[in-house]
Amino acid sequence: MKKLIMLPGPTNVPEPVMRAMLEPMINHRSTSFSKLLKRIMEKGQKIFQTSGDIIGLTTSGTGGVEASVTNLVKKGDKVIVTVFGEFGTRLSEEIEDMGAHAIKITAPFGDAPSISAVEEAFQKNGKVKALYVVANETSTGVAVRWLKQAGDLCSKHGAFFVADAVSNFGGDDIPVDAYNIDVCVTASQKCIAAPPGLAILSVGKRAKQYMLDNPPPMQYLNLPRYFKYAERGETPFTPVLPLYWALDAAFDIMLEEGMEKRIQRHKICADAFYSAFKAAGLETFANPQNRSNTVVALEYPQGFNDKQFRGAVEDNYGVVLAGGFGEYSGKLFRVGSMGEVHRYHVMTTVAAVVNTMKQMGTHVNVEAGLSAAVSGLKSLS
Ligand SMILES: Cc1ncc(COP(=O)(O)O)c(C=O)c1O
């Protein structure tokens, strides 16, 4: 059975993107590759809304986030970092691994820290090198809605602004230059709707110059090398060629749809999920004010069997859902509402979830859930 991949990455990949990967191998030190790289750079600049560099790293998102740390953060630096879930925790550890002092701005899981807490940290800590923000905490389904204000604060305090937008870039509005984001990290398998294997970073002029002047002591995730090779249309190391073709095709789809329309579609689909699950009687994990537009996290009723539920949803409906992380394993499940997500994905997933819950003896209102989903999707074109 063909599966509907409703994970917070990898997600469903459109056919033209899959087909693009069948391109025969080429020499990555050739004009053909230089042309491909140039196209990706130009399309990427439009999508990230930046005049900075677009770098594709042959690694998953973690490599991209790690490169954003290892190329900017030095021993002894003070770095503010938001921690409100698994990915913020990892980020703060990476910052500390560099010998820097991580000033953690925390929030209970399910919530997001406030911009005033970030502002206070800037005021209290003197010279801060950078602010790292997880724009969308995939483990809890929570998004930060003050990226613009954070960019303004960083400009005011002369700090670099880095966004881990791995799970919402392309699904939420993140105009990189308008928000003063120096480094924005995402990955191919999330809202870009390409297969996993590429981390994509935008690096602004100021951060690029700093990195060139202060290269990190490493070979592979060494961004200055990528900048220098990009000038002659190459990457320093053998790139994952099929994914470069896939990214080129995925960028075309994004540009054809238009970023505004794409972001609106993500918002409508996520809102439809939230209202459908609420009408059915399920609890959203995230504080409603900070809920994500790309990852919908839902709490299980007390004593519910996660493995049995997700197994039945997959076996009977072909819908693949994600479980919870760490201490939330078995307590919540997550729906990736990203990439290609549209009416069909939302309706099929809501039907699979509420019907399976009912079959497993939970009190859910199947009809109310389905009709809330239908109403929520009305404005989708
Ligand atoms: C916010 C965030 N950061 C980083 C990562 C790591 O990405 P990857 O699993 O591609 O290494 C993820 C993956 O889900 C993520 O959601």
The ligand as a MOL file (V3000), in Angstrom:
LIG
                    3D

  0  0  0     0  0            999 V3000
M  V30 BEGIN CTAB
M  V30 COUNTS 16 16 0 0 0
M  V30 BEGIN ATOM
M  V30 1 C 14.1760 21.9250 14.8280 0
M  V30 2 C 15.0650 20.8260 14.3420 0
M  V30 3 N 16.3940 21.0040 14.3640 0
M  V30 4 C 17.2340 20.0520 13.9360 0
M  V30 5 C 16.7700 18.8430 13.4560 0
M  V30 6 C 17.7290 17.7980 13.0130 0
M  V30 7 O 17.5060 17.4690 11.6760 0
M  V30 8 P 17.9270 16.0530 11.0770 0
M  V30 9 O 17.0740 15.0310 11.7280 0
M  V30 10 O 17.6470 16.2380 9.6170 0
M  V30 11 O 19.3640 15.8650 11.3760 0
M  V30 12 C 15.4030 18.6040 13.4230 0
M  V30 13 C 14.8560 17.3220 12.9560 0
M  V30 14 O 13.6940 17.0150 13.0980 0
M  V30 15 C 14.5360 19.6320 13.8560 0
M  V30 16 O 13.2230 19.4440 13.8200 0
M  V30 END ATOM
M  V30 BEGIN BOND
M  V30 1 1 1 2
M  V30 2 1 2 3
M  V30 3 2 2 15
M  V30 4 2 3 4
M  V30 5 1 4 5
M  V30 6 1 5 6
M  V30 7 2 5 12
M  V30 8 1 6 7
M  V30 9 1 7 8
M  V30 10 2 8 9
M  V30 11 1 8 10
M  V30 12 1 8 11
M  V30 13 1 12 13
M  V30 14 1 12 15
M  V30 15 2 13 14
M  V30 16 1 15 16
M  V30 END BOND
M  V30 END CTAB
M  END
